């Protein structure tokens, strides 16, 4: 039984051969990879739609709070600074 203070799973990456990939992953390839082809696979917890929506709402509110507090920059000034910092881009 998981404890109330269960640790959050940190994302991790492993290297696997194509022969180890599940069929639903292999089906997404335009062409079947060679069985010995290697891939880096990152595993991380997935968010539910409700969690994604809550995170989006928090981010939007943070932006609105910044706007209300005057923590904004004029777009033209920002692009001028970027062009000066990265000429030719």
Z-matrix of the N, CA and C atoms (Angstrom, degrees):
N
C 1 1.455
C 2 1.528 1 109.19
N 3 1.352 2 119.44 1 129.01
C 4 1.458 3 121.83 2 -179.14
C 5 1.524 4 111.11 3 -67.01
N 6 1.322 5 115.14 4 144.72
C 7 1.463 6 119.05 5 178.24
C 8 1.513 7 109.59 6 -79.59
N 9 1.337 8 115.82 7 162.72
C 10 1.462 9 120.61 8 178.63
C 11 1.518 10 111.09 9 -65.45
N 12 1.324 11 116.86 10 -27.50
C 13 1.462 12 121.77 11 -179.08
C 14 1.528 13 110.12 12 -99.84
N 15 1.328 14 116.94 13 38.71
C 16 1.461 15 120.61 14 -179.02
C 17 1.521 16 109.98 15 -60.65
N 18 1.319 17 115.15 16 140.00
C 19 1.458 18 120.14 17 -179.91
C 20 1.516 19 110.37 18 -74.92
N 21 1.323 20 115.54 19 146.41
C 22 1.451 21 121.10 20 174.75
C 23 1.517 22 108.24 21 -77.29
N 24 1.321 23 116.37 22 134.45
C 25 1.454 24 120.90 23 179.50
C 26 1.520 25 109.31 24 -69.22
N 27 1.312 26 116.61 25 124.62
C 28 1.458 27 121.66 26 175.41
C 29 1.519 28 108.01 27 -84.60
N 30 1.335 29 117.34 28 138.94
C 31 1.466 30 119.12 29 178.18
C 32 1.531 31 110.73 30 -57.48
N 33 1.323 32 115.36 31 146.57
C 34 1.463 33 120.30 32 176.33
C 35 1.519 34 108.73 33 -143.25
N 36 1.316 35 116.17 34 157.53
C 37 1.459 36 122.23 35 -178.47
C 38 1.515 37 109.39 36 -122.14
N 39 1.324 38 115.34 37 136.08
C 40 1.464 39 121.28 38 175.92
C 41 1.515 40 108.16 39 -127.92
N 42 1.322 41 116.04 40 156.08
C 43 1.455 42 121.20 41 176.75
C 44 1.524 43 107.62 42 -102.66
N 45 1.337 44 115.51 43 130.08
C 46 1.462 45 120.39 44 -178.82
C 47 1.521 46 109.64 45 -135.02
N 48 1.318 47 115.25 46 158.50
C 49 1.465 48 119.37 47 175.24
C 50 1.523 49 108.42 48 -87.00
N 51 1.318 50 116.13 49 159.47
C 52 1.462 51 120.89 50 -179.53
C 53 1.523 52 110.99 51 -58.07
N 54 1.314 53 116.32 52 -33.25
C 55 1.474 54 119.37 53 -178.69
C 56 1.533 55 111.71 54 -65.65
N 57 1.333 56 117.85 55 -17.69
C 58 1.471 57 121.51 56 179.30
C 59 1.527 58 113.04 57 -91.36
N 60 1.335 59 117.13 58 -10.18
C 61 1.460 60 120.11 59 -177.05
C 62 1.525 61 111.00 60 -76.25
N 63 1.330 62 117.02 61 143.39
C 64 1.467 63 119.69 62 177.38
C 65 1.533 64 111.13 63 -65.86
N 66 1.323 65 116.60 64 153.97
C 67 1.457 66 122.42 65 -178.94
C 68 1.529 67 111.07 66 -56.65
N 69 1.315 68 118.36 67 -39.91
C 70 1.473 69 120.15 68 -178.04
C 71 1.518 70 111.85 69 -65.10
N 72 1.335 71 117.96 70 -23.86
C 73 1.471 72 121.21 71 174.25
C 74 1.528 73 108.83 72 -80.73
N 75 1.307 74 116.69 73 -47.24
C 76 1.463 75 120.79 74 -179.46
C 77 1.531 76 111.40 75 -59.53
N 78 1.318 77 117.31 76 -33.79
C 79 1.465 78 121.22 77 -179.28
C 80 1.528 79 112.59 78 -64.94
N 81 1.316 80 117.90 79 -16.61
C 82 1.461 81 121.24 80 -179.32
C 83 1.529 82 112.92 81 -84.79
N 84 1.322 83 117.37 82 -13.29
C 85 1.464 84 121.29 83 178.67
C 86 1.529 85 109.47 84 -73.48
N 87 1.348 86 117.60 85 141.17
C 88 1.468 87 118.83 86 176.25
C 89 1.531 88 111.36 87 -64.97
N 90 1.336 89 116.31 88 -32.91
C 91 1.467 90 122.21 89 175.02
C 92 1.523 91 107.43 90 -135.19
N 93 1.291 92 116.47 91 145.27
C 94 1.465 93 121.08 92 -179.59
C 95 1.528 94 109.25 93 -63.38
N 96 1.349 95 119.11 94 125.08
C 97 1.467 96 120.40 95 178.24
C 98 1.530 97 110.39 96 -73.60
N 99 1.323 98 115.16 97 157.75
C 100 1.464 99 119.86 98 175.79
C 101 1.531 100 108.17 99 -60.58
N 102 1.320 101 116.51 100 145.29
C 103 1.465 102 121.38 101 -176.50
C 104 1.519 103 112.42 102 -57.21
N 105 1.354 104 116.74 103 -30.11
C 106 1.467 105 119.46 104 -178.29
C 107 1.537 106 112.96 105 -93.67
N 108 1.337 107 117.49 106 3.86
C 109 1.479 108 120.14 107 176.29
C 110 1.529 109 108.27 108 -63.16
N 111 1.326 110 116.55 109 142.83
C 112 1.468 111 120.85 110 -176.56
C 113 1.521 112 109.80 111 -107.08
N 114 1.330 113 115.58 112 144.65
C 115 1.455 114 121.95 113 179.32
C 116 1.516 115 109.68 114 -137.84
N 117 1.341 116 115.37 115 145.40
C 118 1.458 117 121.27 116 171.98
C 119 1.523 118 106.77 117 -92.75
N 120 1.315 119 116.28 118 125.36
C 121 1.460 120 121.88 119 -178.11
C 122 1.526 121 108.27 120 -118.93
N 123 1.337 122 115.45 121 124.61
C 124 1.463 123 120.35 122 178.27
C 125 1.522 124 108.70 123 -101.97
N 126 1.323 125 115.17 124 132.94
C 127 1.462 126 121.85 125 -179.72
C 128 1.523 127 107.46 126 -113.27
N 129 1.338 128 114.88 127 128.12
C 130 1.456 129 120.01 128 177.48
C 131 1.517 130 108.81 129 -149.25
N 132 1.320 131 117.20 130 153.49
C 133 1.464 132 119.31 131 179.74
C 134 1.528 133 110.47 132 -61.74
N 135 1.317 134 116.28 133 140.81
C 136 1.460 135 121.34 134 177.22
C 137 1.525 136 109.15 135 -90.92
N 138 1.325 137 115.44 136 146.71
C 139 1.454 138 120.12 137 176.79
C 140 1.523 139 109.72 138 -93.21
N 141 1.310 140 115.62 139 146.12
C 142 1.459 141 119.66 140 173.14
C 143 1.519 142 108.22 141 -75.77
N 144 1.318 143 116.80 142 165.16
C 145 1.465 144 120.43 143 177.26
C 146 1.523 145 110.29 144 -59.48
N 147 1.325 146 117.34 145 -38.20
C 148 1.470 147 120.95 146 179.36
C 149 1.527 148 110.97 147 -64.58
N 150 1.336 149 117.06 148 -39.66
C 151 1.465 150 120.74 149 178.34
C 152 1.527 151 110.70 150 -67.16
N 153 1.346 152 117.06 151 -40.51
C 154 1.465 153 120.63 152 177.86
C 155 1.517 154 110.79 153 -62.82
N 156 1.338 155 116.70 154 -42.93
C 157 1.457 156 121.25 155 179.72
C 158 1.527 157 110.46 156 -64.21
N 159 1.329 158 117.49 157 -43.31
C 160 1.466 159 120.99 158 179.50
C 161 1.526 160 110.63 159 -62.41
N 162 1.341 161 117.78 160 -41.20
C 163 1.465 162 121.18 161 179.02
C 164 1.524 163 110.53 162 -65.19
N 165 1.329 164 116.80 163 -41.50
C 166 1.458 165 120.89 164 177.79
C 167 1.528 166 110.66 165 -62.14
N 168 1.329 167 116.41 166 -43.68
C 169 1.464 168 120.06 167 179.33
C 170 1.529 169 111.31 168 -63.41
N 171 1.344 170 117.24 169 -39.05
C 172 1.477 171 120.61 170 177.11
C 173 1.527 172 110.45 171 -63.89
N 174 1.336 173 116.92 172 -43.81
C 175 1.464 174 120.74 173 -179.80
C 176 1.522 175 111.26 174 -64.31
N 177 1.330 176 116.54 175 -42.25
C 178 1.466 177 119.78 176 177.84
C 179 1.520 178 111.33 177 -63.44
N 180 1.324 179 116.45 178 -42.20
C 181 1.467 180 119.64 179 179.30
C 182 1.517 181 110.86 180 -64.37
N 183 1.335 182 117.44 181 -38.76
C 184 1.466 183 120.76 182 177.81
C 185 1.524 184 109.95 183 -61.31
N 186 1.338 185 116.81 184 -41.13
C 187 1.461 186 120.71 185 177.89
C 188 1.518 187 111.69 186 -65.32
N 189 1.317 188 116.74 187 -42.68
C 190 1.466 189 120.52 188 177.51
C 191 1.527 190 111.23 189 -64.09
N 192 1.331 191 116.80 190 -38.47
C 193 1.468 192 120.75 191 177.18
C 194 1.525 193 110.52 192 -63.70
N 195 1.340 194 117.29 193 -42.58
C 196 1.467 195 120.90 194 176.66
C 197 1.521 196 110.72 195 -60.57
N 198 1.317 197 116.45 196 -43.96
C 199 1.459 198 121.26 197 179.44
C 200 1.529 199 110.82 198 -61.10
N 201 1.320 200 116.42 199 -46.75
C 202 1.467 201 121.09 200 -179.58
C 203 1.523 202 112.09 201 -63.94
N 204 1.334 203 116.37 202 -31.29
C 205 1.469 204 120.90 203 -178.75
C 206 1.528 205 111.95 204 -87.69
N 207 1.327 206 116.94 205 -0.59
C 208 1.457 207 119.56 206 178.74
C 209 1.514 208 114.37 207 81.72
N 210 1.320 209 117.42 208 13.01
C 211 1.472 210 121.01 209 179.13
C 212 1.524 211 108.65 210 -87.25
N 213 1.331 212 114.92 211 69.47
C 214 1.462 213 121.43 212 -178.44
C 215 1.523 214 109.05 213 -134.71
N 216 1.321 215 116.13 214 163.11
C 217 1.458 216 122.00 215 176.34
C 218 1.521 217 108.23 216 -130.28
N 219 1.320 218 115.42 217 146.11
C 220 1.457 219 120.78 218 175.92
C 221 1.525 220 108.28 219 -69.07
N 222 1.333 221 116.54 220 130.44
C 223 1.464 222 121.76 221 -177.06
C 224 1.515 223 113.17 222 -56.98
N 225 1.330 224 117.82 223 -41.69
C 226 1.472 225 120.47 224 -179.18
C 227 1.528 226 110.75 225 -63.02
N 228 1.331 227 116.23 226 -40.17
C 229 1.470 228 119.74 227 178.98
C 230 1.529 229 110.83 228 -65.76
N 231 1.306 230 116.49 229 -40.58
C 232 1.465 231 120.22 230 179.95
C 233 1.530 232 109.95 231 -62.43
N 234 1.331 233 117.02 232 -47.14
C 235 1.462 234 119.80 233 -179.93
C 236 1.525 235 111.75 234 -66.16
N 237 1.332 236 117.84 235 -34.47
C 238 1.467 237 120.29 236 176.58
C 239 1.527 238 110.15 237 -63.32
N 240 1.322 239 117.04 238 -42.64
C 241 1.473 240 120.90 239 178.17
C 242 1.535 241 110.42 240 -64.15
N 243 1.328 242 116.44 241 -42.45
C 244 1.471 243 119.93 242 179.54
C 245 1.525 244 111.39 243 -63.70
N 246 1.327 245 116.90 244 -42.47
C 247 1.471 246 120.51 245 179.06
C 248 1.516 247 110.93 246 -64.22
N 249 1.336 248 117.00 247 -37.42
C 250 1.465 249 120.21 248 178.33
C 251 1.532 250 110.59 249 -68.49
N 252 1.322 251 115.85 250 -36.93
C 253 1.462 252 120.07 251 -177.65
C 254 1.521 253 111.48 252 -76.59
N 255 1.335 254 116.91 253 -34.19
C 256 1.456 255 121.51 254 -178.39
C 257 1.538 256 109.75 255 -124.55
N 258 1.318 257 117.16 256 72.11
C 259 1.457 258 119.81 257 -178.69
C 260 1.532 259 111.31 258 -63.88
N 261 1.328 260 114.58 259 148.58
C 262 1.463 261 119.73 260 177.59
C 263 1.502 262 113.49 261 80.18
N 264 1.327 263 118.19 262 2.25
C 265 1.474 264 120.03 263 -176.76
C 266 1.458 265 114.93 264 -99.42
